[in-house]
Structures are given as structure tokens and as C-alpha cells.
Amino acid sequence: MKFIAFDIGDKRIGVAVSDPFGTMALPLETYYRKNFEKDVKYLADLAKSRYADVIVCGLPLNFDGSESEQTLKTKSFVEKLKTVTDIKIMFEDERFTTLEARRVLLQGDVSRADRKTVIDKIAASYILETFMQKIKNGTVKI
């Protein structure tokens, strides 16, 4: 199975894809948002062009697991995405993914300007990696 993951933010959307065997998550791009309609269309087209079987969207929950305003924005975006694609869409808890991506980039001594351009796609790869691990462990079924 091929997967594509989105880390949906207000300004940018990180994108990661799986390798052809669905075992590794690879950062792909950071998409800079234009407007709601264009963003949804772009991501649906990207998933289709990458032959994704499943779209995995990071779900931004609060630290205690409750929903936030950003959770509702993400769910709204995904609802619109569902109207323009027939690819299955699933959520994955994205708590700590951006923090982990930031930590790795800081350890790699990546400059602040460069971190801003890659952090979202790195976070998307963590979202996808976690999701694929859950499939492997049998805790998530497609």
C-alpha cells in the first residue's frame, strides 16, 4: 500500500509519502497555503498523482487528548478533502511530532531559516511513520 501524510497548519502543510512497500516515511514537500479551495484541490491531486491508497492526516490534539480549535480546523479541512477525492482518509494523533522534528533539526544544527522550510514535512513523516508502525503492530486496520 502507498500512503501520503499531511501535517495541516494554518500557513503551511507538510507532506510525506511512504516508499513503494509502505515501510518507510519520506518527507516530500512543504506546501504554502493559498486559499482553502486551492489547498484542498492541490492535496487531492497530489495524493492521486502519488498513487496513494490512503491519506493520513495529522490530528492536532491538546496534550490531554482533548480537541482544540486547530483540531476543528483540521477536521473541517478533511471533510472538504473527502468531497474531492475517493482516496480513504484516516487520522493520526500528531501530538509531539513538530516538537520531535524541531529537536532533530536543532541537533543537526540546521539554521532557523532552513528549519522553517522543512519542519512541516519532517513532522508529516513522523505522523506517517507512527501510522505505519500501528499497521505493522495490528493496532490500526485499513
C-alpha positions as CSV (number, residue, x, y, z in Angstrom):
1,M,0.0,0.0,0.0
2,K,1.1,3.6,-0.7
3,F,0.4,6.3,1.9
4,I,0.6,10.0,1.8
5,A,0.5,12.1,5.0
6,F,-0.4,15.7,5.6
7,D,0.5,17.9,8.6
8,I,-2.1,20.6,8.1
9,G,-1.3,24.0,9.5
10,D,-2.7,27.5,9.1
11,K,0.1,28.7,6.8
12,R,1.9,25.5,5.7
13,I,1.1,21.8,5.1
14,G,3.9,19.3,5.4
15,V,3.7,16.3,3.1
16,A,5.3,12.9,3.4
17,V,4.9,9.7,1.4
18,S,5.7,6.1,2.0
19,D,8.2,4.1,0.0
20,P,6.6,1.7,-2.6
21,F,6.5,-1.0,0.1
22,G,4.8,1.1,2.7
23,T,7.6,0.6,5.2
24,M,9.4,4.0,5.4
25,A,8.1,7.5,5.6
26,L,9.8,10.0,3.4
27,P,9.4,13.8,3.7
28,L,8.2,15.2,0.3
29,E,7.4,18.9,0.5
30,T,6.2,21.8,2.4
31,Y,3.1,23.3,0.7
32,Y,2.5,27.0,1.4
33,R,-1.2,27.6,1.6
34,K,-3.0,29.8,-0.8
35,N,-6.7,29.6,-0.1
36,F,-9.0,26.8,1.2
37,E,-10.3,25.6,-2.2
38,K,-6.9,25.7,-3.9
39,D,-5.3,23.9,-0.9
40,V,-7.8,21.1,-0.9
41,K,-7.6,20.6,-4.7
42,Y,-3.8,20.6,-4.7
43,L,-3.5,18.0,-1.9
44,A,-6.2,15.8,-3.6
45,D,-4.3,16.0,-6.9
46,L,-1.0,15.3,-5.2
47,A,-2.3,12.2,-3.4
48,K,-3.7,10.9,-6.7
49,S,-0.5,11.7,-8.6
50,R,1.4,9.7,-6.0
51,Y,-1.0,6.8,-6.3
52,A,-1.8,6.9,-2.6
53,D,-4.2,4.2,-1.3
54,V,-4.6,6.1,2.0
55,I,-4.3,9.7,3.0
56,V,-3.1,10.1,6.6
57,C,-3.9,13.5,8.2
58,G,-2.3,14.6,11.5
59,L,-4.9,15.3,14.1
60,P,-3.7,18.1,16.4
61,L,-5.0,17.3,19.9
62,N,-4.2,19.0,23.1
63,F,-1.7,17.4,25.4
64,D,-4.5,15.8,27.4
65,G,-6.1,14.3,24.3
66,S,-8.9,16.8,24.1
67,E,-9.8,18.7,20.9
68,S,-8.7,22.3,20.2
69,E,-9.6,25.0,17.8
70,Q,-6.9,23.6,15.5
71,T,-8.4,20.1,15.7
72,L,-11.7,21.5,14.4
73,K,-10.0,23.4,11.6
74,T,-8.2,20.2,10.6
75,K,-11.4,18.2,10.7
76,S,-13.1,20.8,8.5
77,F,-10.3,20.7,6.0
78,V,-10.5,16.9,5.9
79,E,-14.3,17.0,5.4
80,K,-13.8,19.2,2.3
81,L,-10.9,16.9,1.1
82,K,-13.3,14.0,1.3
83,T,-15.6,15.7,-1.2
84,V,-12.9,15.9,-3.9
85,T,-11.2,12.5,-3.6
86,D,-12.2,8.9,-3.3
87,I,-9.0,8.0,-1.5
88,K,-9.5,6.7,2.0
89,I,-8.6,9.3,4.7
90,M,-7.6,8.5,8.2
91,F,-6.3,10.5,11.2
92,E,-3.2,10.0,13.2
93,D,-2.5,11.8,16.5
94,E,0.1,14.4,15.8
95,R,1.0,15.4,19.3
96,F,4.7,16.0,19.7
97,T,5.6,15.5,16.0
98,T,6.6,19.1,15.4
99,L,8.5,19.1,18.7
100,E,10.3,16.0,17.7
101,A,11.1,17.4,14.2
102,R,12.4,20.6,15.8
103,R,14.6,18.7,18.2
104,V,16.1,16.6,15.3
105,L,16.7,19.7,13.2
106,L,18.4,21.5,16.2
107,Q,20.6,18.5,16.8
108,G,21.5,18.6,13.1
109,D,22.5,22.3,13.5
110,V,20.0,23.3,10.8
111,S,19.7,27.1,10.6
112,R,16.5,28.8,11.7
113,A,15.6,29.8,8.1
114,D,16.2,26.3,6.8
115,R,14.2,24.7,9.7
116,K,11.1,26.8,8.8
117,T,11.2,25.3,5.3
118,V,11.5,21.7,6.3
119,I,9.9,21.3,9.7
120,D,6.4,20.6,8.4
121,K,7.4,17.9,6.0
122,I,9.6,16.3,8.7
123,A,6.6,16.4,11.1
124,A,4.4,14.8,8.4
125,S,7.0,12.0,8.1
126,Y,6.7,11.3,11.8
127,I,2.9,11.2,11.5
128,L,3.2,8.7,8.7
129,E,5.8,6.6,10.4
130,T,3.7,6.3,13.5
131,F,0.7,5.4,11.5
132,M,2.6,2.7,9.5
133,Q,4.0,1.3,12.8
134,K,0.5,0.9,14.1
135,I,-0.5,-1.0,11.0
136,K,2.5,-3.3,11.4
137,N,1.6,-3.8,15.1
138,G,-2.0,-4.6,14.2
139,T,-3.5,-1.7,16.2
140,V,-4.7,0.1,13.0
141,K,-6.7,-1.7,10.3
142,I,-7.1,-0.2,6.8
